Amino acid sequence: MIVKIEKLAGFCFGVVSAINLVEKELKESDQLYCLGDIVHNNKEVERLSSIGLKIIDLKAMETLKNTKVMIRAHGEPPSTYELAKKNNIEIIDATCPIVLLLQKNIKSGQKEMEEIEGQVVIFGKKGHAEVIGLVGQTKNKAIVISSANDLDLIDYSKPIHIFSQTTMSKEGYKSICDEIENRYKLFNPNLQQKIIITDSICKKVSSRSKQLIDFADSVDVVLFVSGKNSSNGIYLYSLCKEHKEKTYLISAKEDINKDWFIGCESVGISGATSTPMWLMEEIAEYVSK
Ligand code: SF4
């Protein structure tokens, strides 16, 4: 049986630099706090915890003083930096540069919208760490849209600036933006108000679509390795599943069911931007055996 790993699979550069930062810090000290899971992958979190990374939540951070806390690639709202300053906590900032740029653009988008009584809309998952960080740039005024069910939250008689969380599906974003534009045109037949759509989906995720579909088409069974809370993982898995019915979402080799491979001659392994290559290699070796 042929077992192969997709060429573009593995950590994105945002995750690579966050993990490099953790490893660098833990060479100099035997413990480092990280606000939230460093990546949405339990196996990698376990590995980093074994060398001294301690995952904490915001409540725990409130009780810390005079120490270092890492901010992961998803970023944080301004209130977290204020808390760090108040408690004399040194921030080790691993916010991905793409997320940082989006935070900056949302902040200036909010300023512009306030001047013309408009609203910032963010297409993203409510409660997701990145979205909390993005909404924080607007002093929590942005409207979060997770699906078409939330579209009534927008006032279509006023200007609108739409952004997306970096790891949402580009098809989903397009369809939400089309619907917002349709409703907006009903309220503004002469386009007397302003609507701006910013493409803020990370190309690291969206550019994988074609290669992933081709990869899924080239094998009999796909094992998609991802944490179930990884936003890009769920999107890329669904894409694979649409094209290859025999696609299975797993987080470790223990999830594998041997029946999946009956009559199968080739297995493809891929994963989210937060899935470590060592884990996919371990799974490939297990399947080969
Ligand atoms: S998926 Fe994109 S935005 Fe998110 S951490 Fe990776 S490179 Fe950065």
py3Dmol code that shows the C-alpha trace and the ligand (Angstrom):
import py3Dmol

protein = """\
ATOM      1  CA  MET A   1       0.000   0.000   0.000  1.00  0.00           C
ATOM      2  CA  ILE A   2       1.296   3.477  -0.903  1.00  0.00           C
ATOM      3  CA  VAL A   3       1.273   5.975   1.980  1.00  0.00           C
ATOM      4  CA  LYS A   4       2.104   9.602   1.244  1.00  0.00           C
ATOM      5  CA  ILE A   5       2.001  12.944   3.064  1.00  0.00           C
ATOM      6  CA  GLU A   6       0.692  16.023   1.262  1.00  0.00           C
ATOM      7  CA  LYS A   7       3.570  18.335   0.276  1.00  0.00           C
ATOM      8  CA  LEU A   8       1.999  21.555   1.609  1.00  0.00           C
ATOM      9  CA  ALA A   9       0.938  19.981   4.925  1.00  0.00           C
ATOM     10  CA  GLY A  10       2.706  20.949   8.146  1.00  0.00           C
ATOM     11  CA  PHE A  11       2.926  24.071  10.272  1.00  0.00           C
ATOM     12  CA  CYS A  12       2.372  27.463   8.678  1.00  0.00           C
ATOM     13  CA  PHE A  13       5.089  30.064   9.320  1.00  0.00           C
ATOM     14  CA  GLY A  14       2.985  31.742  12.057  1.00  0.00           C
ATOM     15  CA  VAL A  15       2.930  28.513  14.069  1.00  0.00           C
ATOM     16  CA  VAL A  16       6.581  27.680  13.289  1.00  0.00           C
ATOM     17  CA  SER A  17       7.763  31.013  14.667  1.00  0.00           C
ATOM     18  CA  ALA A  18       5.537  30.683  17.801  1.00  0.00           C
ATOM     19  CA  ILE A  19       6.974  27.234  18.534  1.00  0.00           C
ATOM     20  CA  ASN A  20      10.543  28.404  17.853  1.00  0.00           C
ATOM     21  CA  LEU A  21       9.966  31.187  20.367  1.00  0.00           C
ATOM     22  CA  VAL A  22       8.730  28.692  23.005  1.00  0.00           C
ATOM     23  CA  GLU A  23      11.722  26.413  22.463  1.00  0.00           C
ATOM     24  CA  LYS A  24      14.147  29.356  22.610  1.00  0.00           C
ATOM     25  CA  GLU A  25      12.621  30.630  25.882  1.00  0.00           C
ATOM     26  CA  LEU A  26      12.635  27.142  27.414  1.00  0.00           C
ATOM     27  CA  LYS A  27      16.347  26.771  26.696  1.00  0.00           C
ATOM     28  CA  GLU A  28      16.963  29.672  29.055  1.00  0.00           C
ATOM     29  CA  SER A  29      14.323  28.859  31.661  1.00  0.00           C
ATOM     30  CA  ASP A  30      12.568  25.698  32.830  1.00  0.00           C
ATOM     31  CA  GLN A  31       9.051  27.164  32.685  1.00  0.00           C
ATOM     32  CA  LEU A  32       7.028  29.475  30.441  1.00  0.00           C
ATOM     33  CA  TYR A  33       3.359  30.414  30.691  1.00  0.00           C
ATOM     34  CA  CYS A  34       1.288  30.536  27.512  1.00  0.00           C
ATOM     35  CA  LEU A  35      -2.127  32.168  27.358  1.00  0.00           C
ATOM     36  CA  GLY A  36      -4.299  29.464  25.777  1.00  0.00           C
ATOM     37  CA  ASP A  37      -3.177  26.408  23.786  1.00  0.00           C
ATOM     38  CA  ILE A  38      -0.099  27.366  21.783  1.00  0.00           C
ATOM     39  CA  VAL A  39      -1.568  25.408  18.823  1.00  0.00           C
ATOM     40  CA  HIS A  40      -4.897  23.644  18.372  1.00  0.00           C
ATOM     41  CA  ASN A  41      -3.173  20.286  18.506  1.00  0.00           C
ATOM     42  CA  ASN A  42      -3.129  18.244  21.717  1.00  0.00           C
ATOM     43  CA  LYS A  43      -0.098  16.158  20.758  1.00  0.00           C
ATOM     44  CA  GLU A  44       2.088  19.227  20.129  1.00  0.00           C
ATOM     45  CA  VAL A  45       0.765  20.894  23.300  1.00  0.00           C
ATOM     46  CA  GLU A  46       1.689  17.699  25.231  1.00  0.00           C
ATOM     47  CA  ARG A  47       5.195  17.741  23.716  1.00  0.00           C
ATOM     48  CA  LEU A  48       5.779  21.391  24.637  1.00  0.00           C
ATOM     49  CA  SER A  49       4.262  20.915  28.099  1.00  0.00           C
ATOM     50  CA  SER A  50       6.774  18.128  28.721  1.00  0.00           C
ATOM     51  CA  ILE A  51       9.621  20.645  28.282  1.00  0.00           C
ATOM     52  CA  GLY A  52       8.077  23.263  30.574  1.00  0.00           C
ATOM     53  CA  LEU A  53       5.272  25.112  28.767  1.00  0.00           C
ATOM     54  CA  LYS A  54       2.350  25.838  31.093  1.00  0.00           C
ATOM     55  CA  ILE A  55      -0.977  26.656  29.465  1.00  0.00           C
ATOM     56  CA  ILE A  56      -3.013  29.176  31.443  1.00  0.00           C
ATOM     57  CA  ASP A  57      -6.249  31.079  30.909  1.00  0.00           C
ATOM     58  CA  LEU A  58      -6.943  34.762  31.430  1.00  0.00           C
ATOM     59  CA  LYS A  59      -8.215  34.197  34.978  1.00  0.00           C
ATOM     60  CA  ALA A  60      -4.921  32.544  35.925  1.00  0.00           C
ATOM     61  CA  MET A  61      -2.962  35.348  34.247  1.00  0.00           C
ATOM     62  CA  GLU A  62      -4.748  37.881  36.478  1.00  0.00           C
ATOM     63  CA  THR A  63      -3.138  36.209  39.498  1.00  0.00           C
ATOM     64  CA  LEU A  64       0.426  36.255  38.058  1.00  0.00           C
ATOM     65  CA  LYS A  65       2.994  38.980  38.642  1.00  0.00           C
ATOM     66  CA  ASN A  66       6.643  39.621  37.654  1.00  0.00           C
ATOM     67  CA  THR A  67       6.874  36.770  35.176  1.00  0.00           C
ATOM     68  CA  LYS A  68       6.760  36.072  31.435  1.00  0.00           C
ATOM     69  CA  VAL A  69       3.605  35.091  29.511  1.00  0.00           C
ATOM     70  CA  MET A  70       3.529  34.082  25.890  1.00  0.00           C
ATOM     71  CA  ILE A  71       0.834  35.275  23.508  1.00  0.00           C
ATOM     72  CA  ARG A  72       0.217  32.729  20.759  1.00  0.00           C
ATOM     73  CA  ALA A  73      -0.165  33.255  16.995  1.00  0.00           C
ATOM     74  CA  HIS A  74      -3.918  34.030  17.318  1.00  0.00           C
ATOM     75  CA  GLY A  75      -3.176  37.336  19.055  1.00  0.00           C
ATOM     76  CA  GLU A  76      -4.927  39.019  21.971  1.00  0.00           C
ATOM     77  CA  PRO A  77      -7.067  42.119  22.543  1.00  0.00           C
ATOM     78  CA  PRO A  78      -5.487  45.331  23.970  1.00  0.00           C
ATOM     79  CA  SER A  79      -6.929  44.495  27.430  1.00  0.00           C
ATOM     80  CA  THR A  80      -4.484  41.549  27.765  1.00  0.00           C
ATOM     81  CA  TYR A  81      -1.496  43.862  27.181  1.00  0.00           C
ATOM     82  CA  GLU A  82      -2.947  46.292  29.745  1.00  0.00           C
ATOM     83  CA  LEU A  83      -3.247  43.462  32.289  1.00  0.00           C
ATOM     84  CA  ALA A  84       0.373  42.463  31.618  1.00  0.00           C
ATOM     85  CA  LYS A  85       1.529  46.029  32.193  1.00  0.00           C
ATOM     86  CA  LYS A  86      -0.446  46.270  35.422  1.00  0.00           C
ATOM     87  CA  ASN A  87       0.996  42.994  36.787  1.00  0.00           C
ATOM     88  CA  ASN A  88       4.550  43.605  35.562  1.00  0.00           C
ATOM     89  CA  ILE A  89       4.332  40.636  33.199  1.00  0.00           C
ATOM     90  CA  GLU A  90       6.729  40.490  30.269  1.00  0.00           C
ATOM     91  CA  ILE A  91       4.855  39.500  27.116  1.00  0.00           C
ATOM     92  CA  ILE A  92       6.582  37.082  24.749  1.00  0.00           C
ATOM     93  CA  ASP A  93       4.572  37.991  21.707  1.00  0.00           C
ATOM     94  CA  ALA A  94       4.132  35.286  19.060  1.00  0.00           C
ATOM     95  CA  THR A  95       1.142  36.936  17.365  1.00  0.00           C
ATOM     96  CA  CYS A  96       1.372  35.985  13.682  1.00  0.00           C
ATOM     97  CA  PRO A  97       2.347  39.027  11.528  1.00  0.00           C
ATOM     98  CA  ILE A  98      -0.731  38.392   9.350  1.00  0.00           C
ATOM     99  CA  VAL A  99      -3.019  38.589  12.398  1.00  0.00           C
ATOM    100  CA  LEU A 100      -1.157  41.686  13.654  1.00  0.00           C
ATOM    101  CA  LEU A 101      -1.738  43.428  10.317  1.00  0.00           C
ATOM    102  CA  LEU A 102      -5.420  42.478  10.397  1.00  0.00           C
ATOM    103  CA  GLN A 103      -5.738  43.836  13.967  1.00  0.00           C
ATOM    104  CA  LYS A 104      -4.204  47.116  12.770  1.00  0.00           C
ATOM    105  CA  ASN A 105      -6.536  47.319   9.750  1.00  0.00           C
ATOM    106  CA  ILE A 106      -9.598  46.580  11.876  1.00  0.00           C
ATOM    107  CA  LYS A 107      -8.573  49.267  14.340  1.00  0.00           C
ATOM    108  CA  SER A 108      -8.300  51.880  11.571  1.00  0.00           C
ATOM    109  CA  GLY A 109     -11.470  50.508   9.924  1.00  0.00           C
ATOM    110  CA  GLN A 110     -13.331  51.063  13.182  1.00  0.00           C
ATOM    111  CA  LYS A 111     -12.007  54.639  13.410  1.00  0.00           C
ATOM    112  CA  GLU A 112     -13.189  55.369   9.877  1.00  0.00           C
ATOM    113  CA  MET A 113     -16.599  53.765  10.481  1.00  0.00           C
ATOM    114  CA  GLU A 114     -17.092  55.759  13.689  1.00  0.00           C
ATOM    115  CA  GLU A 115     -16.520  58.991  11.769  1.00  0.00           C
ATOM    116  CA  ILE A 116     -19.349  58.150   9.344  1.00  0.00           C
ATOM    117  CA  GLU A 117     -21.583  56.332  11.852  1.00  0.00           C
ATOM    118  CA  GLY A 118     -20.873  53.002  10.249  1.00  0.00           C
ATOM    119  CA  GLN A 119     -20.088  49.547  11.609  1.00  0.00           C
ATOM    120  CA  VAL A 120     -17.288  47.006  11.422  1.00  0.00           C
ATOM    121  CA  VAL A 121     -18.425  43.451  10.717  1.00  0.00           C
ATOM    122  CA  ILE A 122     -16.166  40.440  11.324  1.00  0.00           C
ATOM    123  CA  PHE A 123     -16.954  37.062   9.754  1.00  0.00           C
ATOM    124  CA  GLY A 124     -15.573  34.565  12.257  1.00  0.00           C
ATOM    125  CA  LYS A 125     -16.255  32.093  15.016  1.00  0.00           C
ATOM    126  CA  LYS A 126     -17.746  33.674  18.124  1.00  0.00           C
ATOM    127  CA  GLY A 127     -15.475  33.053  21.117  1.00  0.00           C
ATOM    128  CA  HIS A 128     -12.464  32.028  18.972  1.00  0.00           C
ATOM    129  CA  ALA A 129      -9.232  33.496  20.377  1.00  0.00           C
ATOM    130  CA  GLU A 130      -8.343  35.333  17.163  1.00  0.00           C
ATOM    131  CA  VAL A 131     -11.841  36.841  16.940  1.00  0.00           C
ATOM    132  CA  ILE A 132     -11.670  38.043  20.572  1.00  0.00           C
ATOM    133  CA  GLY A 133      -8.380  39.748  19.690  1.00  0.00           C
ATOM    134  CA  LEU A 134      -9.892  41.330  16.564  1.00  0.00           C
ATOM    135  CA  VAL A 135     -13.060  42.539  18.282  1.00  0.00           C
ATOM    136  CA  GLY A 136     -10.859  44.038  21.016  1.00  0.00           C
ATOM    137  CA  GLN A 137      -9.384  46.414  18.407  1.00  0.00           C
ATOM    138  CA  THR A 138     -12.843  47.990  18.045  1.00  0.00           C
ATOM    139  CA  LYS A 139     -13.441  48.378  21.809  1.00  0.00           C
ATOM    140  CA  ASN A 140     -15.774  45.402  21.438  1.00  0.00           C
ATOM    141  CA  LYS A 141     -18.052  47.297  19.046  1.00  0.00           C
ATOM    142  CA  ALA A 142     -17.566  45.075  15.967  1.00  0.00           C
ATOM    143  CA  ILE A 143     -20.455  42.815  14.951  1.00  0.00           C
ATOM    144  CA  VAL A 144     -19.396  39.153  14.707  1.00  0.00           C
ATOM    145  CA  ILE A 145     -21.142  37.113  12.030  1.00  0.00           C
ATOM    146  CA  SER A 146     -20.604  33.350  12.227  1.00  0.00           C
ATOM    147  CA  SER A 147     -23.279  32.348   9.710  1.00  0.00           C
ATOM    148  CA  ALA A 148     -26.185  33.714   7.689  1.00  0.00           C
ATOM    149  CA  ASN A 149     -28.325  33.400  10.864  1.00  0.00           C
ATOM    150  CA  ASP A 150     -26.499  36.411  12.326  1.00  0.00           C
ATOM    151  CA  LEU A 151     -27.069  38.760   9.404  1.00  0.00           C
ATOM    152  CA  ASP A 152     -29.959  40.575  11.086  1.00  0.00           C
ATOM    153  CA  LEU A 153     -27.449  42.005  13.573  1.00  0.00           C
ATOM    154  CA  ILE A 154     -26.253  44.438  10.873  1.00  0.00           C
ATOM    155  CA  ASP A 155     -27.911  47.819  10.241  1.00  0.00           C
ATOM    156  CA  TYR A 156     -28.030  47.947   6.430  1.00  0.00           C
ATOM    157  CA  SER A 157     -28.944  51.628   6.329  1.00  0.00           C
ATOM    158  CA  LYS A 158     -25.470  52.512   7.632  1.00  0.00           C
ATOM    159  CA  PRO A 159     -21.944  52.151   6.176  1.00  0.00           C
ATOM    160  CA  ILE A 160     -20.338  48.740   6.604  1.00  0.00           C
ATOM    161  CA  HIS A 161     -16.732  47.527   6.567  1.00  0.00           C
ATOM    162  CA  ILE A 162     -16.435  43.712   6.484  1.00  0.00           C
ATOM    163  CA  PHE A 163     -13.373  41.694   7.524  1.00  0.00           C
ATOM    164  CA  SER A 164     -12.856  37.959   8.044  1.00  0.00           C
ATOM    165  CA  GLN A 165     -11.036  35.911  10.655  1.00  0.00           C
ATOM    166  CA  THR A 166      -7.871  34.679   8.866  1.00  0.00           C
ATOM    167  CA  THR A 167      -8.795  30.987   8.849  1.00  0.00           C
ATOM    168  CA  MET A 168     -12.393  31.054   7.608  1.00  0.00           C
ATOM    169  CA  SER A 169     -13.354  29.384   4.327  1.00  0.00           C
ATOM    170  CA  LYS A 170     -13.080  31.719   1.346  1.00  0.00           C
ATOM    171  CA  GLU A 171     -16.275  30.249  -0.146  1.00  0.00           C
ATOM    172  CA  GLY A 172     -18.142  30.943   3.114  1.00  0.00           C
ATOM    173  CA  TYR A 173     -16.778  34.503   3.243  1.00  0.00           C
ATOM    174  CA  LYS A 174     -17.800  35.188  -0.352  1.00  0.00           C
ATOM    175  CA  SER A 175     -21.312  33.949   0.207  1.00  0.00           C
ATOM    176  CA  ILE A 176     -21.734  36.019   3.423  1.00  0.00           C
ATOM    177  CA  CYS A 177     -20.363  39.140   1.684  1.00  0.00           C
ATOM    178  CA  ASP A 178     -22.696  38.604  -1.304  1.00  0.00           C
ATOM    179  CA  GLU A 179     -25.707  38.384   1.021  1.00  0.00           C
ATOM    180  CA  ILE A 180     -24.626  41.489   2.978  1.00  0.00           C
ATOM    181  CA  GLU A 181     -24.196  43.389  -0.310  1.00  0.00           C
ATOM    182  CA  ASN A 182     -27.649  42.281  -1.519  1.00  0.00           C
ATOM    183  CA  ARG A 183     -29.341  43.465   1.675  1.00  0.00           C
ATOM    184  CA  TYR A 184     -27.280  46.656   1.688  1.00  0.00           C
ATOM    185  CA  LYS A 185     -28.398  47.490  -1.866  1.00  0.00           C
ATOM    186  CA  LEU A 186     -32.056  47.170  -0.819  1.00  0.00           C
ATOM    187  CA  PHE A 187     -31.530  49.883   1.802  1.00  0.00           C
ATOM    188  CA  ASN A 188     -29.217  51.974  -0.373  1.00  0.00           C
ATOM    189  CA  PRO A 189     -30.579  51.757  -3.941  1.00  0.00           C
ATOM    190  CA  ASN A 190     -28.522  54.797  -4.984  1.00  0.00           C
ATOM    191  CA  LEU A 191     -25.440  53.505  -3.121  1.00  0.00           C
ATOM    192  CA  GLN A 192     -25.526  56.638  -0.978  1.00  0.00           C
ATOM    193  CA  GLN A 193     -23.712  54.816   1.837  1.00  0.00           C
ATOM    194  CA  LYS A 194     -20.373  53.055   1.875  1.00  0.00           C
ATOM    195  CA  ILE A 195     -19.636  49.326   1.918  1.00  0.00           C
ATOM    196  CA  ILE A 196     -16.060  47.990   2.027  1.00  0.00           C
ATOM    197  CA  ILE A 197     -15.061  44.325   1.852  1.00  0.00           C
ATOM    198  CA  THR A 198     -11.523  43.467   2.922  1.00  0.00           C
ATOM    199  CA  ASP A 199     -10.077  40.114   1.896  1.00  0.00           C
ATOM    200  CA  SER A 200      -8.383  39.110   5.141  1.00  0.00           C
ATOM    201  CA  ILE A 201      -8.292  35.308   4.805  1.00  0.00           C
ATOM    202  CA  CYS A 202      -4.766  33.954   5.238  1.00  0.00           C
ATOM    203  CA  LYS A 203      -3.370  32.821   1.885  1.00  0.00           C
ATOM    204  CA  LYS A 204      -1.514  30.058   3.724  1.00  0.00           C
ATOM    205  CA  VAL A 205      -4.920  28.408   4.214  1.00  0.00           C
ATOM    206  CA  SER A 206      -6.812  29.453   1.068  1.00  0.00           C
ATOM    207  CA  SER A 207      -3.919  28.665  -1.304  1.00  0.00           C
ATOM    208  CA  ARG A 208      -3.903  25.047  -0.148  1.00  0.00           C
ATOM    209  CA  SER A 209      -7.377  24.271  -1.536  1.00  0.00           C
ATOM    210  CA  LYS A 210      -6.425  23.236  -5.063  1.00  0.00           C
ATOM    211  CA  GLN A 211      -3.409  21.153  -4.078  1.00  0.00           C
ATOM    212  CA  LEU A 212      -5.407  19.477  -1.299  1.00  0.00           C
ATOM    213  CA  ILE A 213      -8.258  18.542  -3.666  1.00  0.00           C
ATOM    214  CA  ASP A 214      -5.770  17.128  -6.222  1.00  0.00           C
ATOM    215  CA  PHE A 215      -4.055  15.227  -3.418  1.00  0.00           C
ATOM    216  CA  ALA A 216      -7.370  13.771  -2.180  1.00  0.00           C
ATOM    217  CA  ASP A 217      -8.215  12.734  -5.763  1.00  0.00           C
ATOM    218  CA  SER A 218      -4.883  10.923  -6.082  1.00  0.00           C
ATOM    219  CA  VAL A 219      -5.455   8.418  -3.229  1.00  0.00           C
ATOM    220  CA  ASP A 220      -8.123   5.940  -2.075  1.00  0.00           C
ATOM    221  CA  VAL A 221      -8.309   7.088   1.552  1.00  0.00           C
ATOM    222  CA  VAL A 222      -7.346  10.387   3.210  1.00  0.00           C
ATOM    223  CA  LEU A 223      -6.422  10.672   6.878  1.00  0.00           C
ATOM    224  CA  PHE A 224      -6.779  14.317   7.842  1.00  0.00           C
ATOM    225  CA  VAL A 225      -4.878  14.997  11.046  1.00  0.00           C
ATOM    226  CA  SER A 226      -6.159  17.937  13.067  1.00  0.00           C
ATOM    227  CA  GLY A 227      -7.395  19.069  16.449  1.00  0.00           C
ATOM    228  CA  LYS A 228     -11.209  19.294  16.383  1.00  0.00           C
ATOM    229  CA  ASN A 229     -10.984  22.913  17.602  1.00  0.00           C
ATOM    230  CA  SER A 230      -8.731  24.027  14.744  1.00  0.00           C
ATOM    231  CA  SER A 231     -10.711  26.398  12.571  1.00  0.00           C
ATOM    232  CA  ASN A 232      -8.553  25.937   9.444  1.00  0.00           C
ATOM    233  CA  GLY A 233      -8.360  22.185  10.162  1.00  0.00           C
ATOM    234  CA  ILE A 234     -12.120  21.762  10.050  1.00  0.00           C
ATOM    235  CA  TYR A 235     -12.322  23.855   6.875  1.00  0.00           C
ATOM    236  CA  LEU A 236      -9.564  21.908   5.063  1.00  0.00           C
ATOM    237  CA  TYR A 237     -10.965  18.568   6.266  1.00  0.00           C
ATOM    238  CA  SER A 238     -14.447  19.459   4.907  1.00  0.00           C
ATOM    239  CA  LEU A 239     -12.887  20.412   1.588  1.00  0.00           C
ATOM    240  CA  CYS A 240     -11.150  17.024   1.407  1.00  0.00           C
ATOM    241  CA  LYS A 241     -14.310  15.173   2.462  1.00  0.00           C
ATOM    242  CA  GLU A 242     -16.327  16.879  -0.306  1.00  0.00           C
ATOM    243  CA  HIS A 243     -13.925  15.433  -2.888  1.00  0.00           C
ATOM    244  CA  LYS A 244     -13.033  12.128  -1.271  1.00  0.00           C
ATOM    245  CA  GLU A 245     -15.807  10.403   0.634  1.00  0.00           C
ATOM    246  CA  LYS A 246     -13.265   8.181   2.376  1.00  0.00           C
ATOM    247  CA  THR A 247     -11.670  11.072   4.282  1.00  0.00           C
ATOM    248  CA  TYR A 248     -11.328  10.605   8.038  1.00  0.00           C
ATOM    249  CA  LEU A 249     -10.599  13.271  10.649  1.00  0.00           C
ATOM    250  CA  ILE A 250      -8.149  11.974  13.253  1.00  0.00           C
ATOM    251  CA  SER A 251      -6.013  13.571  15.931  1.00  0.00           C
ATOM    252  CA  ALA A 252      -3.673  10.609  16.549  1.00  0.00           C
ATOM    253  CA  LYS A 253      -2.941   7.080  15.308  1.00  0.00           C
ATOM    254  CA  GLU A 254      -5.167   5.697  18.094  1.00  0.00           C
ATOM    255  CA  ASP A 255      -8.224   7.070  16.207  1.00  0.00           C
ATOM    256  CA  ILE A 256      -7.518   4.908  13.155  1.00  0.00           C
ATOM    257  CA  ASN A 257      -9.915   2.095  12.290  1.00  0.00           C
ATOM    258  CA  LYS A 258      -8.281  -0.661  10.200  1.00  0.00           C
ATOM    259  CA  ASP A 259     -11.576  -1.286   8.343  1.00  0.00           C
ATOM    260  CA  TRP A 260     -11.084   2.052   6.561  1.00  0.00           C
ATOM    261  CA  PHE A 261      -8.328   0.459   4.466  1.00  0.00           C
ATOM    262  CA  ILE A 262     -10.195  -2.618   3.167  1.00  0.00           C
ATOM    263  CA  GLY A 263      -9.591  -2.792  -0.596  1.00  0.00           C
ATOM    264  CA  CYS A 264      -7.459   0.340  -0.446  1.00  0.00           C
ATOM    265  CA  GLU A 265      -4.165   0.705  -2.343  1.00  0.00           C
ATOM    266  CA  SER A 266      -3.133   4.231  -1.410  1.00  0.00           C
ATOM    267  CA  VAL A 267      -3.491   6.433   1.673  1.00  0.00           C
ATOM    268  CA  GLY A 268      -2.890  10.173   1.785  1.00  0.00           C
ATOM    269  CA  ILE A 269      -2.093  12.040   4.982  1.00  0.00           C
ATOM    270  CA  SER A 270      -2.628  15.750   5.398  1.00  0.00           C
ATOM    271  CA  GLY A 271      -3.321  18.146   8.234  1.00  0.00           C
ATOM    272  CA  ALA A 272      -4.112  21.645   9.465  1.00  0.00           C
ATOM    273  CA  THR A 273      -1.625  24.528   9.689  1.00  0.00           C
ATOM    274  CA  SER A 274      -1.267  23.550  13.360  1.00  0.00           C
ATOM    275  CA  THR A 275      -0.525  19.843  12.711  1.00  0.00           C
ATOM    276  CA  PRO A 276       3.144  18.980  13.295  1.00  0.00           C
ATOM    277  CA  MET A 277       5.005  17.076  10.577  1.00  0.00           C
ATOM    278  CA  TRP A 278       6.388  14.640  13.184  1.00  0.00           C
ATOM    279  CA  LEU A 279       2.805  13.566  13.990  1.00  0.00           C
ATOM    280  CA  MET A 280       1.899  12.982  10.330  1.00  0.00           C
ATOM    281  CA  GLU A 281       5.148  11.021   9.848  1.00  0.00           C
ATOM    282  CA  GLU A 282       4.342   8.900  12.915  1.00  0.00           C
ATOM    283  CA  ILE A 283       0.885   8.168  11.476  1.00  0.00           C
ATOM    284  CA  ALA A 284       2.336   7.374   8.011  1.00  0.00           C
ATOM    285  CA  GLU A 285       4.743   4.889   9.576  1.00  0.00           C
ATOM    286  CA  TYR A 286       1.938   3.292  11.615  1.00  0.00           C
ATOM    287  CA  VAL A 287      -0.308   2.925   8.549  1.00  0.00           C
ATOM    288  CA  SER A 288       2.562   1.487   6.459  1.00  0.00           C
ATOM    289  CA  LYS A 289       3.255  -1.152   9.085  1.00  0.00           C
TER     290      LYS A 289
END
"""
ligand_1 = """\
8
SF4
S -2.838 30.307 9.419
Fe -2.014 32.193 8.514
S -2.675 33.809 9.919
Fe -2.883 31.884 11.026
S -0.948 31.645 12.112
Fe -0.734 30.562 10.162
S 0.218 32.074 8.758
Fe -0.606 33.191 10.528
"""
view = py3Dmol.view(width=600, height=400)
view.addModel(protein, "pdb")
view.setStyle({"model": 0}, {"cartoon": {"style": "trace"}})
view.addModel(ligand_1, "xyz")
view.setStyle({"model": 1}, {"stick": {}})
view.zoomTo()
view.show()
